[in-house]
Amino acid sequence: MITNKMNNVVCFGEVLWDIFPSGSRAGGAPFNVAYNLFKMGLNTKMLSRIGNDELGHRLLSQIQDWGITTEFIQVDHEKATGTVLADFDEHGEAVYEIVQEVAWDYIQPLPEHRELIENSEAFVFGSLITRNEVSQNTLLELLEYSKFRVFDVNFRPPFINFEFIKKLLHKADLVKMNKAELRTILEYLGEEYIDEETGIRHLQAYFNLNEIVLTKGSKGARYFVDKAAYNFPAVHIDIADTVGSGDSFLAGFLSKRIQGGSPEEIMRQATSLGAFITSKPGACPDYTYEEFRAFREKNSCTIS
């Protein structure tokens, strides 16, 4: 495996336990991104907050066992470690009940964060972390230190503050969203959905966004950069579950985007890693880079 430890990425937001009927798994969208970026050889830092409780201690231990630093995961002595009650619907899609008023709602800005983020290649954040004013304000402060701000739109009703979403879209350099989220944002802006291209171009103009990635599940993904658009089909695999598929897609995308890959290389890596993780149970399965590379080479696609 070729590692690139100079490529620092900071992921900000929730780290928690997804509690499924079959058992608990470490998760949280930004942590899922961090885990898979680490597997791709990038120097990943998770900036979050857990409780000083048994679940928090287990979570730190699990993350450390994976080899990921926990240096920037704060410990809260009042609020509990975050949990999500998770299950699957009849279509195999994950459904969540996200417990409120937990440690990751109260991430504090610290003096060392500025240097950490200024020296990173990307700062990754989502929309769920903004449900509480404390973490919301911390995010706004830290965004000012980043040279490449990656907004992973991850709507989880009822935790959607559209006025704040609008503020984050204005600050982002790269945005990833799915088709349902595209429609929702356009509706909030008072725009009728006509088609993907028209919708994305409107968001690019409205928010002065150079790069938008649109994920479409089994129908692949599209990458809009400046005036160009790249279409890429999905990799067809047997689905174990869809937990973290979008997060692993983003990790694959960023791992090549940060290293200066072409749009074709970036999208191939993204769709391959998204499919690879979807073929395994959980968002953070145990695997090696060599296993992923073999999967990618076997399932290479052509771009249009």
N, C-alpha and C positions, 0 to 999 in steps of 0.2 A: 504493500500500500504506500502510495506517495502522499505524505502528509505535508501540510502547509501551515505550520503553527504560527506563522506571522500573520495569517488572516484571522484576526480577532473579530468575533461577532458577539454582540450583547443582545440577549433576549429578555424582554421585560414583561412581567405579568404573573399570572397565576401558575403556581405549582401545587398539586393537590393529589388526592386519591380518588380515582374513578371506582366506585363500588358497584360491581356487576353481580348478578345472581351467582355467577361462577367464581367470584373472588374479587379482590381489590388489585388495581393496577395504578402505578404512578402515572400522572397525566397533567393535563392543562395544556391548552393549545400552544402557548409560547415555549413551554418546556418540551413538548413533542418536537417542535422545530429544533430546539437546542440539542436534544438527544441525537436526532438524525444528522444535523450538521456536524456534530462531534464524530459520528460514525463515518462521515465523508472526509474526515481529516482536518477539520477547521478547529481553531482554538476558541471554544464556545464558553461564554460566561452567562449564567442564569441569574437575573436580578429579581428576587422575589421575597416572600416572607411566609414563615410557617409558625405554628404554635409551639410552645414549650410543653409538649405532651407526647404521649406514646406514638401517635400517628406521625407527628413531626420528626421524632427521633428515627422512626423507621424509614421515613422518606429521605432524610439526610443520609442515612446508612446505605439505602438503595442507590442513591445518586452517586455517592462516593465509591461504591462497589463497581459502578459502571465506569469509573475513572474521570468523571466530570467534577470540576471544582465546585464546592458549595460556599466559597469565600464570600459571595455576594448575596447569599440567601439569609435574610434577617430572621431573628427569633423573637416572637412576640410573647410576652409573659402574661397577657390577658386574653387575647383572642385565640380561638382554636385553629388548628390546621384545617385547611380547606378540604371539603369532601363534595363529591357529586354522586347522587344516586342515579345509576345508569342502567339502561336496558335496551333491548332491540325491538323495533316494531315488526309488523308482518312482512315488510319489504327488506328486512335485514339492516335498516338504518338505525343508528344509535339515537336514543332519546334520553334527555338529561333533566334532572331536578337539582339545581345548583344551590347549595346551602349558602345563606347570606350571613353577613357580619362575621367574617372569618379573617385570619391573619393577612392574607394577600390583599384584602381591601385596605390595608393600612401600611403600605410600603412607604418608608421614609426616605427622603433625599439625604445623602451623606456627602461630605466633602470629597471623598475619594471617587465618587461617581463621575465627576467631570473629566478627570484624566482618563478613566476607564473608557468612557464613551468617545472622547475626542481621539483616542488611539485605536478605535475599532473601525472596521471596514463597513459595518452595517449595524443599525439599531432596529431590532424587530419588536413590534408591539401589536396588540389586537384591540378589539373594541370592548370585550367583556371587562377588562381591568378598569374601565372608566365608570363602572356602576357606583363606586363610592368616591366621594369628593377628595379623600386623602390621597389615595393612589392616583386619582385623576390629576390632582395638582402636581404630584411628584412626576408624573409622565410629562406634563407640560414643561416643567423645568428641565428635565433631562433631554427632551427633544431639541432644545436649543444648543446642545453640545455635539449633536450628531452631524456628520457630513453626508450620510446616506440613510434616510429614514424609510423603513419598510413597514407599511400598514397592512396587516392581515385582517381584513374585515371578517368578523366572526360573530354574526348576529345571534344572540341567545335571548329571545323574548322571555320575560318582559324587560330585560336589561338593555334597552336601546334608547339612548339619548341623542336624538337626531341633530340637535343644535351642536352638541359636542362632536358628533361624527363629522359634521360639516367642517368644524375647526380642524380636526385631524386630517381630513382629506386635503385641506389647504396646505398643511405642513408637510405632507408625505412626498417622498421622491418616487416611490414605487408602491403600488397598491395591488393586492390580490383579493379577488372576490369571486363568488360563484354567480350563476345566472339569476338565482332568486334574489341575491343581495343587490345585483345590478338593478333589477326591476324595483326593489324597495327604495333604493336611493333615488332613482329617477322619479318615482311617485312622490317622495318627500319634496323633491325640487319642483314638483308641479309639471313634470315632463311626461308625455305619453311614451310608452315603450313601443318602438317601431320594429327594430331588429337590433342584434348585438352590435354591429358596427356603428350604427347611428347613435345608440346609447352610450357606447364607450367614447366615441369622438366628442359627444356632448360633455361627458365628465372630464375628458382631457382639457377641453377648452375652458370649462367652468372653473376647474380647480388648478389649471396650469400644470397638469400632470403629464410628464413625458412617457412614463411607463405604467401600463396596467396589464395585469394577467387575469384572464377570465377562465375559470375552471368549469368544466361541464360534465364531470363524472365519466360515464361510459362513452360519452360523445367527444372526449378529448379536452383540449384546452387551446386558448388563443393568447398570443403575446402581442400587445400593441406597444410599439416603441416609436416615438415621434410620429411620423406619417405612415410608417410601415406596419403591417400586420402579418403574423405568422400563425398558421393553423397546424395543429399536431394531433393525430388520432390517439385514442387511449390504447394502452397495452391490454390485450384481452387475457384475463387470468381467472382462475377459480378463486372466488372471494371467500376469505375466512371471516373478516368483518371490515366495516368501513371506518372504524374508529381511527382518527388521526391521519386519514388518507390525504386530506388537503394540507395538513401540517407537514407531512413527509414530502409532498409535492413541492411545497415552498422551500423546504430544506434542500432538495435536489436542485431546484432553480437557483437558489442563492449560492450554492457551492460552486456552480459553474459561472454564474454571473460575476461573482467577486473575483474569480480567477481569470476573468477576461475572455470567457468563451464566446463563440459566435451564437447568435440567436438559435440556430439549429442545435448546437451542442447543449445550450442551456435548456431548451425545451425537451430534448431527448433525455437529459439527466433527470429533469423534473417528472416527466410522465413515467419514466422507468422506476424511479424511487417510489413514487406514489403507488404504482401497481405492485411493486415488490412488497411494500408494507401492507397493502390491502390483502395480499395473498397469505398473510400471517396473522395470527390473533393478536390484537392489541396494537397500540400506537407506538410502543417502544419495545419491539421484540428483540431478542438476542440474535445478532448476526454480525458477520465480518464484512469488511469492504470487498474482499475477494468474492464472497458469495453474491453480493449485490452486482459486482462488475460482470460476473458470469451470467447472471440473470439479464442484465442490460444488453450484453452482446448477443444473447440468444433471442431477445425480443426487440431487436432494433426496428425502428419504424422510419418511414420516409415523411418528410415535411412538405407542406404545400404553401 
